[in-house]
Amino acid sequence: MATAHIDIPDDILDSARLTPAEAKRELALALYAQRRLSAGKARSLAGLSLWEFRRLSASRGIPVHFDETELAEDLKAIARWEQAHP
């Protein structure tokens, strides 16, 4: 998987009182709230489990978005889990 890197100067992180991991979480939440990322992609970017991401987004008042893309992602995850746990 290809990755992109964003350079955020330390003074910006310091001013925002964020660690790099927290900045990724904030970006993931913002993109999810804007419906630019599904919950699955946003939780991956945030480095959280789906349930952790759902709790975090709920604590911020971000409504759950569930569309056909997320349904497909959930069904794939279920199929992978079933294959790993026969």
mmCIF file as gemmi writes it, N, C-alpha and C atoms, coordinates in Angstrom:
data_model
loop_
_atom_site.group_PDB
_atom_site.id
_atom_site.type_symbol
_atom_site.label_atom_id
_atom_site.label_alt_id
_atom_site.label_comp_id
_atom_site.label_asym_id
_atom_site.label_entity_id
_atom_site.label_seq_id
_atom_site.pdbx_PDB_ins_code
_atom_site.Cartn_x
_atom_site.Cartn_y
_atom_site.Cartn_z
_atom_site.occupancy
_atom_site.B_iso_or_equiv
_atom_site.pdbx_formal_charge
_atom_site.auth_seq_id
_atom_site.auth_asym_id
_atom_site.pdbx_PDB_model_num
ATOM 1 N N . MET Axp A 1 ? 0.843 -1.169 0 1 0 ? 1 A 1
ATOM 2 C CA . MET Axp A 1 ? 0 0 0 1 0 ? 1 A 1
ATOM 3 C C . MET Axp A 1 ? 0.892 1.237 0 1 0 ? 1 A 1
ATOM 4 N N . ALA Axp A 2 ? 0.637 2.131 -0.922 1 0 ? 2 A 1
ATOM 5 C CA . ALA Axp A 2 ? 1.384 3.382 -0.98 1 0 ? 2 A 1
ATOM 6 C C . ALA Axp A 2 ? 0.909 4.306 0.135 1 0 ? 2 A 1
ATOM 7 N N . THR Axp A 3 ? 1.801 5.12 0.616 1 0 ? 3 A 1
ATOM 8 C CA . THR Axp A 3 ? 1.441 6.074 1.667 1 0 ? 3 A 1
ATOM 9 C C . THR Axp A 3 ? 1.907 7.465 1.263 1 0 ? 3 A 1
ATOM 10 N N . ALA Axp A 4 ? 1.242 8.449 1.801 1 0 ? 4 A 1
ATOM 11 C CA . ALA Axp A 4 ? 1.636 9.84 1.626 1 0 ? 4 A 1
ATOM 12 C C . ALA Axp A 4 ? 2.07 10.365 2.989 1 0 ? 4 A 1
ATOM 13 N N . HIS Axp A 5 ? 2.986 11.273 2.972 1 0 ? 5 A 1
ATOM 14 C CA . HIS Axp A 5 ? 3.476 11.848 4.22 1 0 ? 5 A 1
ATOM 15 C C . HIS Axp A 5 ? 3.205 13.346 4.217 1 0 ? 5 A 1
ATOM 16 N N . ILE Axp A 6 ? 2.715 13.833 5.325 1 0 ? 6 A 1
ATOM 17 C CA . ILE Axp A 6 ? 2.447 15.255 5.496 1 0 ? 6 A 1
ATOM 18 C C . ILE Axp A 6 ? 3.384 15.768 6.575 1 0 ? 6 A 1
ATOM 19 N N . ASP Axp A 7 ? 4.128 16.788 6.25 1 0 ? 7 A 1
ATOM 20 C CA . ASP Axp A 7 ? 5.028 17.393 7.228 1 0 ? 7 A 1
ATOM 21 C C . ASP Axp A 7 ? 4.269 18.482 7.977 1 0 ? 7 A 1
ATOM 22 N N . ILE Axp A 8 ? 4.188 18.305 9.279 1 0 ? 8 A 1
ATOM 23 C CA . ILE Axp A 8 ? 3.586 19.316 10.139 1 0 ? 8 A 1
ATOM 24 C C . ILE Axp A 8 ? 4.687 19.786 11.088 1 0 ? 8 A 1
ATOM 25 N N . PRO Axp A 9 ? 5.046 21.049 10.991 1 0 ? 9 A 1
ATOM 26 C CA . PRO Axp A 9 ? 6.128 21.546 11.861 1 0 ? 9 A 1
ATOM 27 C C . PRO Axp A 9 ? 5.795 21.319 13.339 1 0 ? 9 A 1
ATOM 28 N N . ASP Axp A 10 ? 6.82 21.01 14.099 1 0 ? 10 A 1
ATOM 29 C CA . ASP Axp A 10 ? 6.647 20.759 15.534 1 0 ? 10 A 1
ATOM 30 C C . ASP Axp A 10 ? 5.98 21.926 16.24 1 0 ? 10 A 1
ATOM 31 N N . ASP Axp A 11 ? 6.292 23.164 15.822 1 0 ? 11 A 1
ATOM 32 C CA . ASP Axp A 11 ? 5.695 24.303 16.51 1 0 ? 11 A 1
ATOM 33 C C . ASP Axp A 11 ? 4.178 24.354 16.284 1 0 ? 11 A 1
ATOM 34 N N . ILE Axp A 12 ? 3.715 23.863 15.141 1 0 ? 12 A 1
ATOM 35 C CA . ILE Axp A 12 ? 2.274 23.804 14.884 1 0 ? 12 A 1
ATOM 36 C C . ILE Axp A 12 ? 1.637 22.766 15.798 1 0 ? 12 A 1
ATOM 37 N N . LEU Axp A 13 ? 2.26 21.587 15.876 1 0 ? 13 A 1
ATOM 38 C CA . LEU Axp A 13 ? 1.74 20.547 16.781 1 0 ? 13 A 1
ATOM 39 C C . LEU Axp A 13 ? 1.764 21.036 18.22 1 0 ? 13 A 1
ATOM 40 N N . ASP Axp A 14 ? 2.846 21.702 18.601 1 0 ? 14 A 1
ATOM 41 C CA . ASP Axp A 14 ? 2.943 22.233 19.961 1 0 ? 14 A 1
ATOM 42 C C . ASP Axp A 14 ? 1.851 23.261 20.231 1 0 ? 14 A 1
ATOM 43 N N . SER Axp A 15 ? 1.623 24.161 19.276 1 0 ? 15 A 1
ATOM 44 C CA . SER Axp A 15 ? 0.586 25.185 19.445 1 0 ? 15 A 1
ATOM 45 C C . SER Axp A 15 ? -0.798 24.561 19.571 1 0 ? 15 A 1
ATOM 46 N N . ALA Axp A 16 ? -1.028 23.493 18.809 1 0 ? 16 A 1
ATOM 47 C CA . ALA Axp A 16 ? -2.323 22.801 18.855 1 0 ? 16 A 1
ATOM 48 C C . ALA Axp A 16 ? -2.388 21.808 20.014 1 0 ? 16 A 1
ATOM 49 N N . ARG Axp A 17 ? -1.267 21.649 20.705 1 0 ? 17 A 1
ATOM 50 C CA . ARG Axp A 17 ? -1.166 20.687 21.803 1 0 ? 17 A 1
ATOM 51 C C . ARG Axp A 17 ? -1.564 19.283 21.347 1 0 ? 17 A 1
ATOM 52 N N . LEU Axp A 18 ? -0.975 18.872 20.208 1 0 ? 18 A 1
ATOM 53 C CA . LEU Axp A 18 ? -1.269 17.569 19.63 1 0 ? 18 A 1
ATOM 54 C C . LEU Axp A 18 ? 0.019 16.793 19.399 1 0 ? 18 A 1
ATOM 55 N N . THR Axp A 19 ? -0.07 15.492 19.596 1 0 ? 19 A 1
ATOM 56 C CA . THR Axp A 19 ? 1 14.607 19.159 1 0 ? 19 A 1
ATOM 57 C C . THR Axp A 19 ? 0.71 14.269 17.693 1 0 ? 19 A 1
ATOM 58 N N . PRO Axp A 20 ? 1.679 13.701 16.975 1 0 ? 20 A 1
ATOM 59 C CA . PRO Axp A 20 ? 1.382 13.286 15.599 1 0 ? 20 A 1
ATOM 60 C C . PRO Axp A 20 ? 0.206 12.298 15.522 1 0 ? 20 A 1
ATOM 61 N N . ALA Axp A 21 ? 0.116 11.371 16.46 1 0 ? 21 A 1
ATOM 62 C CA . ALA Axp A 21 ? -0.996 10.403 16.467 1 0 ? 21 A 1
ATOM 63 C C . ALA Axp A 21 ? -2.336 11.113 16.691 1 0 ? 21 A 1
ATOM 64 N N . GLU Axp A 22 ? -2.344 12.095 17.57 1 0 ? 22 A 1
ATOM 65 C CA . GLU Axp A 22 ? -3.577 12.852 17.817 1 0 ? 22 A 1
ATOM 66 C C . GLU Axp A 22 ? -3.968 13.675 16.591 1 0 ? 22 A 1
ATOM 67 N N . ALA Axp A 23 ? -2.983 14.201 15.875 1 0 ? 23 A 1
ATOM 68 C CA . ALA Axp A 23 ? -3.265 14.967 14.662 1 0 ? 23 A 1
ATOM 69 C C . ALA Axp A 23 ? -3.905 14.057 13.608 1 0 ? 23 A 1
ATOM 70 N N . LYS Axp A 24 ? -3.417 12.823 13.506 1 0 ? 24 A 1
ATOM 71 C CA . LYS Axp A 24 ? -4.03 11.875 12.568 1 0 ? 24 A 1
ATOM 72 C C . LYS Axp A 24 ? -5.473 11.576 12.965 1 0 ? 24 A 1
ATOM 73 N N . ARG Axp A 25 ? -5.713 11.437 14.256 1 0 ? 25 A 1
ATOM 74 C CA . ARG Axp A 25 ? -7.09 11.198 14.719 1 0 ? 25 A 1
ATOM 75 C C . ARG Axp A 25 ? -7.994 12.375 14.369 1 0 ? 25 A 1
ATOM 76 N N . GLU Axp A 26 ? -7.487 13.59 14.591 1 0 ? 26 A 1
ATOM 77 C CA . GLU Axp A 26 ? -8.287 14.777 14.289 1 0 ? 26 A 1
ATOM 78 C C . GLU Axp A 26 ? -8.587 14.871 12.795 1 0 ? 26 A 1
ATOM 79 N N . LEU Axp A 27 ? -7.607 14.553 11.967 1 0 ? 27 A 1
ATOM 80 C CA . LEU Axp A 27 ? -7.815 14.555 10.523 1 0 ? 27 A 1
ATOM 81 C C . LEU Axp A 27 ? -8.854 13.504 10.144 1 0 ? 27 A 1
ATOM 82 N N . ALA Axp A 28 ? -8.738 12.319 10.726 1 0 ? 28 A 1
ATOM 83 C CA . ALA Axp A 28 ? -9.698 11.255 10.445 1 0 ? 28 A 1
ATOM 84 C C . ALA Axp A 28 ? -11.109 11.663 10.847 1 0 ? 28 A 1
ATOM 85 N N . LEU Axp A 29 ? -11.259 12.257 12.014 1 0 ? 29 A 1
ATOM 86 C CA . LEU Axp A 29 ? -12.578 12.713 12.467 1 0 ? 29 A 1
ATOM 87 C C . LEU Axp A 29 ? -13.154 13.78 11.549 1 0 ? 29 A 1
ATOM 88 N N . ALA Axp A 30 ? -12.313 14.727 11.151 1 0 ? 30 A 1
ATOM 89 C CA . ALA Axp A 30 ? -12.784 15.81 10.281 1 0 ? 30 A 1
ATOM 90 C C . ALA Axp A 30 ? -13.233 15.266 8.927 1 0 ? 30 A 1
ATOM 91 N N . LEU Axp A 31 ? -12.463 14.367 8.35 1 0 ? 31 A 1
ATOM 92 C CA . LEU Axp A 31 ? -12.827 13.803 7.048 1 0 ? 31 A 1
ATOM 93 C C . LEU Axp A 31 ? -14.073 12.935 7.142 1 0 ? 31 A 1
ATOM 94 N N . TYR Axp A 32 ? -14.219 12.23 8.25 1 0 ? 32 A 1
ATOM 95 C CA . TYR Axp A 32 ? -15.425 11.426 8.463 1 0 ? 32 A 1
ATOM 96 C C . TYR Axp A 32 ? -16.648 12.333 8.632 1 0 ? 32 A 1
ATOM 97 N N . ALA Axp A 33 ? -16.502 13.386 9.425 1 0 ? 33 A 1
ATOM 98 C CA . ALA Axp A 33 ? -17.613 14.315 9.65 1 0 ? 33 A 1
ATOM 99 C C . ALA Axp A 33 ? -18.058 14.975 8.349 1 0 ? 33 A 1
ATOM 100 N N . GLN Axp A 34 ? -17.118 15.192 7.435 1 0 ? 34 A 1
ATOM 101 C CA . GLN Axp A 34 ? -17.421 15.796 6.136 1 0 ? 34 A 1
ATOM 102 C C . GLN Axp A 34 ? -17.904 14.763 5.112 1 0 ? 34 A 1
ATOM 103 N N . ARG Axp A 35 ? -18.008 13.509 5.552 1 0 ? 35 A 1
ATOM 104 C CA . ARG Axp A 35 ? -18.408 12.39 4.682 1 0 ? 35 A 1
ATOM 105 C C . ARG Axp A 35 ? -17.425 12.169 3.53 1 0 ? 35 A 1
ATOM 106 N N . ARG Axp A 36 ? -16.174 12.482 3.793 1 0 ? 36 A 1
ATOM 107 C CA . ARG Axp A 36 ? -15.141 12.268 2.782 1 0 ? 36 A 1
ATOM 108 C C . ARG Axp A 36 ? -14.455 10.925 2.984 1 0 ? 36 A 1
ATOM 109 N N . LEU Axp A 37 ? -14.6 10.351 4.195 1 0 ? 37 A 1
ATOM 110 C CA . LEU Axp A 37 ? -14.085 9.013 4.488 1 0 ? 37 A 1
ATOM 111 C C . LEU Axp A 37 ? -15.176 8.205 5.157 1 0 ? 37 A 1
ATOM 112 N N . SER Axp A 38 ? -15.196 6.915 4.853 1 0 ? 38 A 1
ATOM 113 C CA . SER Axp A 38 ? -16.089 6.005 5.567 1 0 ? 38 A 1
ATOM 114 C C . SER Axp A 38 ? -15.543 5.794 6.969 1 0 ? 38 A 1
ATOM 115 N N . ALA Axp A 39 ? -16.34 5.21 7.828 1 0 ? 39 A 1
ATOM 116 C CA . ALA Axp A 39 ? -15.88 4.914 9.192 1 0 ? 39 A 1
ATOM 117 C C . ALA Axp A 39 ? -14.691 3.963 9.159 1 0 ? 39 A 1
ATOM 118 N N . GLY Axp A 40 ? -14.732 3.002 8.255 1 0 ? 40 A 1
ATOM 119 C CA . GLY Axp A 40 ? -13.634 2.035 8.154 1 0 ? 40 A 1
ATOM 120 C C . GLY Axp A 40 ? -12.321 2.694 7.776 1 0 ? 40 A 1
ATOM 121 N N . LYS Axp A 41 ? -12.362 3.555 6.789 1 0 ? 41 A 1
ATOM 122 C CA . LYS Axp A 41 ? -11.141 4.252 6.364 1 0 ? 41 A 1
ATOM 123 C C . LYS Axp A 41 ? -10.697 5.257 7.42 1 0 ? 41 A 1
ATOM 124 N N . ALA Axp A 42 ? -11.648 5.958 8.015 1 0 ? 42 A 1
ATOM 125 C CA . ALA Axp A 42 ? -11.313 6.95 9.041 1 0 ? 42 A 1
ATOM 126 C C . ALA Axp A 42 ? -10.706 6.279 10.26 1 0 ? 42 A 1
ATOM 127 N N . ARG Axp A 43 ? -11.27 5.159 10.687 1 0 ? 43 A 1
ATOM 128 C CA . ARG Axp A 43 ? -10.722 4.47 11.858 1 0 ? 43 A 1
ATOM 129 C C . ARG Axp A 43 ? -9.323 3.943 11.566 1 0 ? 43 A 1
ATOM 130 N N . SER Axp A 44 ? -9.105 3.517 10.318 1 0 ? 44 A 1
ATOM 131 C CA . SER Axp A 44 ? -7.771 3.055 9.936 1 0 ? 44 A 1
ATOM 132 C C . SER Axp A 44 ? -6.767 4.206 10.006 1 0 ? 44 A 1
ATOM 133 N N . LEU Axp A 45 ? -7.135 5.349 9.463 1 0 ? 45 A 1
ATOM 134 C CA . LEU Axp A 45 ? -6.274 6.526 9.522 1 0 ? 45 A 1
ATOM 135 C C . LEU Axp A 45 ? -6.012 6.93 10.973 1 0 ? 45 A 1
ATOM 136 N N . ALA Axp A 46 ? -7.029 6.85 11.803 1 0 ? 46 A 1
ATOM 137 C CA . ALA Axp A 46 ? -6.9 7.233 13.213 1 0 ? 46 A 1
ATOM 138 C C . ALA Axp A 46 ? -6.115 6.21 14.032 1 0 ? 46 A 1
ATOM 139 N N . GLY Axp A 47 ? -5.943 5.009 13.487 1 0 ? 47 A 1
ATOM 140 C CA . GLY Axp A 47 ? -5.226 3.964 14.231 1 0 ? 47 A 1
ATOM 141 C C . GLY Axp A 47 ? -6.051 3.393 15.367 1 0 ? 47 A 1
ATOM 142 N N . LEU Axp A 48 ? -7.373 3.355 15.177 1 0 ? 48 A 1
ATOM 143 C CA . LEU Axp A 48 ? -8.292 2.874 16.203 1 0 ? 48 A 1
ATOM 144 C C . LEU Axp A 48 ? -9.105 1.7 15.68 1 0 ? 48 A 1
ATOM 145 N N . SER Axp A 49 ? -9.654 0.926 16.6 1 0 ? 49 A 1
ATOM 146 C CA . SER Axp A 49 ? -10.619 -0.086 16.187 1 0 ? 49 A 1
ATOM 147 C C . SER Axp A 49 ? -11.897 0.633 15.781 1 0 ? 49 A 1
ATOM 148 N N . LEU Axp A 50 ? -12.769 -0.069 15.094 1 0 ? 50 A 1
ATOM 149 C CA . LEU Axp A 50 ? -14.026 0.553 14.682 1 0 ? 50 A 1
ATOM 150 C C . LEU Axp A 50 ? -14.808 1.039 15.89 1 0 ? 50 A 1
ATOM 151 N N . TRP Axp A 51 ? -14.85 0.219 16.944 1 0 ? 51 A 1
ATOM 152 C CA . TRP Axp A 51 ? -15.62 0.598 18.141 1 0 ? 51 A 1
ATOM 153 C C . TRP Axp A 51 ? -15.007 1.798 18.834 1 0 ? 51 A 1
ATOM 154 N N . GLU Axp A 52 ? -13.668 1.853 18.897 1 0 ? 52 A 1
ATOM 155 C CA . GLU Axp A 52 ? -13.011 3.017 19.497 1 0 ? 52 A 1
ATOM 156 C C . GLU Axp A 52 ? -13.314 4.277 18.683 1 0 ? 52 A 1
ATOM 157 N N . PHE Axp A 53 ? -13.276 4.139 17.351 1 0 ? 53 A 1
ATOM 158 C CA . PHE Axp A 53 ? -13.564 5.282 16.505 1 0 ? 53 A 1
ATOM 159 C C . PHE Axp A 53 ? -15.014 5.727 16.659 1 0 ? 53 A 1
ATOM 160 N N . ARG Axp A 54 ? -15.925 4.768 16.717 1 0 ? 54 A 1
ATOM 161 C CA . ARG Axp A 54 ? -17.345 5.115 16.893 1 0 ? 54 A 1
ATOM 162 C C . ARG Axp A 54 ? -17.557 5.855 18.221 1 0 ? 54 A 1
ATOM 163 N N . ARG Axp A 55 ? -16.911 5.379 19.29 1 0 ? 55 A 1
ATOM 164 C CA . ARG Axp A 55 ? -17.029 6.053 20.587 1 0 ? 55 A 1
ATOM 165 C C . ARG Axp A 55 ? -16.469 7.466 20.53 1 0 ? 55 A 1
ATOM 166 N N . LEU Axp A 56 ? -15.302 7.618 19.886 1 0 ? 56 A 1
ATOM 167 C CA . LEU Axp A 56 ? -14.677 8.933 19.788 1 0 ? 56 A 1
ATOM 168 C C . LEU Axp A 56 ? -15.548 9.882 18.967 1 0 ? 56 A 1
ATOM 169 N N . SER Axp A 57 ? -16.041 9.419 17.835 1 0 ? 57 A 1
ATOM 170 C CA . SER Axp A 57 ? -16.878 10.292 17.006 1 0 ? 57 A 1
ATOM 171 C C . SER Axp A 57 ? -18.179 10.642 17.729 1 0 ? 57 A 1
ATOM 172 N N . ALA Axp A 58 ? -18.747 9.693 18.458 1 0 ? 58 A 1
ATOM 173 C CA . ALA Axp A 58 ? -19.967 9.979 19.228 1 0 ? 58 A 1
ATOM 174 C C . ALA Axp A 58 ? -19.689 11.015 20.318 1 0 ? 58 A 1
ATOM 175 N N . SER Axp A 59 ? -18.525 10.908 20.958 1 0 ? 59 A 1
ATOM 176 C CA . SER Axp A 59 ? -18.184 11.867 22.017 1 0 ? 59 A 1
ATOM 177 C C . SER Axp A 59 ? -18.018 13.273 21.468 1 0 ? 59 A 1
ATOM 178 N N . ARG Axp A 60 ? -17.746 13.386 20.173 1 0 ? 60 A 1
ATOM 179 C CA . ARG Axp A 60 ? -17.616 14.687 19.515 1 0 ? 60 A 1
ATOM 180 C C . ARG Axp A 60 ? -18.92 15.133 18.871 1 0 ? 60 A 1
ATOM 181 N N . GLY Axp A 61 ? -19.975 14.321 19.011 1 0 ? 61 A 1
ATOM 182 C CA . GLY Axp A 61 ? -21.259 14.686 18.43 1 0 ? 61 A 1
ATOM 183 C C . GLY Axp A 61 ? -21.334 14.49 16.927 1 0 ? 61 A 1
ATOM 184 N N . ILE Axp A 62 ? -20.457 13.656 16.387 1 0 ? 62 A 1
ATOM 185 C CA . ILE Axp A 62 ? -20.462 13.376 14.947 1 0 ? 62 A 1
ATOM 186 C C . ILE Axp A 62 ? -21.406 12.205 14.707 1 0 ? 62 A 1
ATOM 187 N N . PRO Axp A 63 ? -22.454 12.418 13.914 1 0 ? 63 A 1
ATOM 188 C CA . PRO Axp A 63 ? -23.424 11.337 13.698 1 0 ? 63 A 1
ATOM 189 C C . PRO Axp A 63 ? -22.82 10.181 12.901 1 0 ? 63 A 1
ATOM 190 N N . VAL Axp A 64 ? -23.375 9.004 13.127 1 0 ? 64 A 1
ATOM 191 C CA . VAL Axp A 64 ? -22.945 7.805 12.41 1 0 ? 64 A 1
ATOM 192 C C . VAL Axp A 64 ? -23.387 7.925 10.96 1 0 ? 64 A 1
ATOM 193 N N . HIS Axp A 65 ? -22.467 7.66 10.058 1 0 ? 65 A 1
ATOM 194 C CA . HIS Axp A 65 ? -22.776 7.624 8.63 1 0 ? 65 A 1
ATOM 195 C C . HIS Axp A 65 ? -22.685 6.165 8.21 1 0 ? 65 A 1
ATOM 196 N N . PHE Axp A 66 ? -23.715 5.671 7.629 1 0 ? 66 A 1
ATOM 197 C CA . PHE Axp A 66 ? -23.687 4.277 7.183 1 0 ? 66 A 1
ATOM 198 C C . PHE Axp A 66 ? -24.316 4.231 5.81 1 0 ? 66 A 1
ATOM 199 N N . ASP Axp A 67 ? -23.493 3.946 4.809 1 0 ? 67 A 1
ATOM 200 C CA . ASP Axp A 67 ? -23.999 3.888 3.443 1 0 ? 67 A 1
ATOM 201 C C . ASP Axp A 67 ? -23.608 2.563 2.806 1 0 ? 67 A 1
ATOM 202 N N . GLU Axp A 68 ? -23.851 2.439 1.533 1 0 ? 68 A 1
ATOM 203 C CA . GLU Axp A 68 ? -23.581 1.186 0.832 1 0 ? 68 A 1
ATOM 204 C C . GLU Axp A 68 ? -22.101 0.813 0.881 1 0 ? 68 A 1
ATOM 205 N N . THR Axp A 69 ? -21.231 1.811 0.814 1 0 ? 69 A 1
ATOM 206 C CA . THR Axp A 69 ? -19.795 1.543 0.866 1 0 ? 69 A 1
ATOM 207 C C . THR Axp A 69 ? -19.419 0.942 2.215 1 0 ? 69 A 1
ATOM 208 N N . GLU Axp A 70 ? -19.95 1.512 3.288 1 0 ? 70 A 1
ATOM 209 C CA . GLU Axp A 70 ? -19.639 0.978 4.62 1 0 ? 70 A 1
ATOM 210 C C . GLU Axp A 70 ? -20.247 -0.404 4.819 1 0 ? 70 A 1
ATOM 211 N N . LEU Axp A 71 ? -21.427 -0.624 4.275 1 0 ? 71 A 1
ATOM 212 C CA . LEU Axp A 71 ? -22.026 -1.957 4.355 1 0 ? 71 A 1
ATOM 213 C C . LEU Axp A 71 ? -21.117 -2.966 3.668 1 0 ? 71 A 1
ATOM 214 N N . ALA Axp A 72 ? -20.63 -2.63 2.493 1 0 ? 72 A 1
ATOM 215 C CA . ALA Axp A 72 ? -19.734 -3.529 1.766 1 0 ? 72 A 1
ATOM 216 C C . ALA Axp A 72 ? -18.459 -3.793 2.564 1 0 ? 72 A 1
ATOM 217 N N . GLU Axp A 73 ? -17.901 -2.729 3.187 1 0 ? 73 A 1
ATOM 218 C CA . GLU Axp A 73 ? -16.7 -2.904 4.019 1 0 ? 73 A 1
ATOM 219 C C . GLU Axp A 73 ? -16.989 -3.811 5.206 1 0 ? 73 A 1
ATOM 220 N N . ASP Axp A 74 ? -18.134 -3.624 5.842 1 0 ? 74 A 1
ATOM 221 C CA . ASP Axp A 74 ? -18.502 -4.454 6.989 1 0 ? 74 A 1
ATOM 222 C C . ASP Axp A 74 ? -18.679 -5.911 6.568 1 0 ? 74 A 1
ATOM 223 N N . LEU Axp A 75 ? -19.318 -6.141 5.437 1 0 ? 75 A 1
ATOM 224 C CA . LEU Axp A 75 ? -19.519 -7.512 4.963 1 0 ? 75 A 1
ATOM 225 C C . LEU Axp A 75 ? -18.191 -8.18 4.639 1 0 ? 75 A 1
ATOM 226 N N . LYS Axp A 76 ? -17.251 -7.432 4.064 1 0 ? 76 A 1
ATOM 227 C CA . LYS Axp A 76 ? -15.915 -7.984 3.797 1 0 ? 76 A 1
ATOM 228 C C . LYS Axp A 76 ? -15.209 -8.328 5.105 1 0 ? 76 A 1
ATOM 229 N N . ALA Axp A 77 ? -15.33 -7.449 6.096 1 0 ? 77 A 1
ATOM 230 C CA . ALA Axp A 77 ? -14.695 -7.699 7.394 1 0 ? 77 A 1
ATOM 231 C C . ALA Axp A 77 ? -15.283 -8.936 8.052 1 0 ? 77 A 1
ATOM 232 N N . ILE Axp A 78 ? -16.583 -9.097 7.954 1 0 ? 78 A 1
ATOM 233 C CA . ILE Axp A 78 ? -17.243 -10.287 8.515 1 0 ? 78 A 1
ATOM 234 C C . ILE Axp A 78 ? -16.75 -11.541 7.804 1 0 ? 78 A 1
ATOM 235 N N . ALA Axp A 79 ? -16.656 -11.482 6.485 1 0 ? 79 A 1
ATOM 236 C CA . ALA Axp A 79 ? -16.182 -12.641 5.72 1 0 ? 79 A 1
ATOM 237 C C . ALA Axp A 79 ? -14.75 -13.004 6.099 1 0 ? 79 A 1
ATOM 238 N N . ARG Axp A 80 ? -13.88 -11.98 6.264 1 0 ? 80 A 1
ATOM 239 C CA . ARG Axp A 80 ? -12.494 -12.249 6.691 1 0 ? 80 A 1
ATOM 240 C C . ARG Axp A 80 ? -12.462 -12.882 8.07 1 0 ? 80 A 1
ATOM 241 N N . TRP Axp A 81 ? -13.29 -12.358 8.982 1 0 ? 81 A 1
ATOM 242 C CA . TRP Axp A 81 ? -13.327 -12.9 10.329 1 0 ? 81 A 1
ATOM 243 C C . TRP Axp A 81 ? -13.803 -14.34 10.305 1 0 ? 81 A 1
ATOM 244 N N . GLU Axp A 82 ? -14.831 -14.623 9.532 1 0 ? 82 A 1
ATOM 245 C CA . GLU Axp A 82 ? -15.355 -15.988 9.449 1 0 ? 82 A 1
ATOM 246 C C . GLU Axp A 82 ? -14.33 -16.948 8.885 1 0 ? 82 A 1
ATOM 247 N N . GLN Axp A 83 ? -13.527 -16.502 7.928 1 0 ? 83 A 1
ATOM 248 C CA . GLN Axp A 83 ? -12.472 -17.35 7.368 1 0 ? 83 A 1
ATOM 249 C C . GLN Axp A 83 ? -11.383 -17.623 8.404 1 0 ? 83 A 1
ATOM 250 N N . ALA Axp A 84 ? -11.09 -16.633 9.223 1 0 ? 84 A 1
ATOM 251 C CA . ALA Axp A 84 ? -10.053 -16.784 10.245 1 0 ? 84 A 1
ATOM 252 C C . ALA Axp A 84 ? -10.529 -17.558 11.46 1 0 ? 84 A 1
ATOM 253 N N . HIS Axp A 85 ? -11.851 -17.617 11.652 1 0 ? 85 A 1
ATOM 254 C CA . HIS Axp A 85 ? -12.427 -18.277 12.833 1 0 ? 85 A 1
ATOM 255 C C . HIS Axp A 85 ? -13.527 -19.246 12.414 1 0 ? 85 A 1
ATOM 256 N N . PRO Axp A 86 ? -13.119 -20.349 11.754 1 0 ? 86 A 1
ATOM 257 C CA . PRO Axp A 86 ? -14.151 -21.308 11.286 1 0 ? 86 A 1
ATOM 258 C C . PRO Axp A 86 ? -14.874 -22.021 12.407 1 0 ? 86 A 1
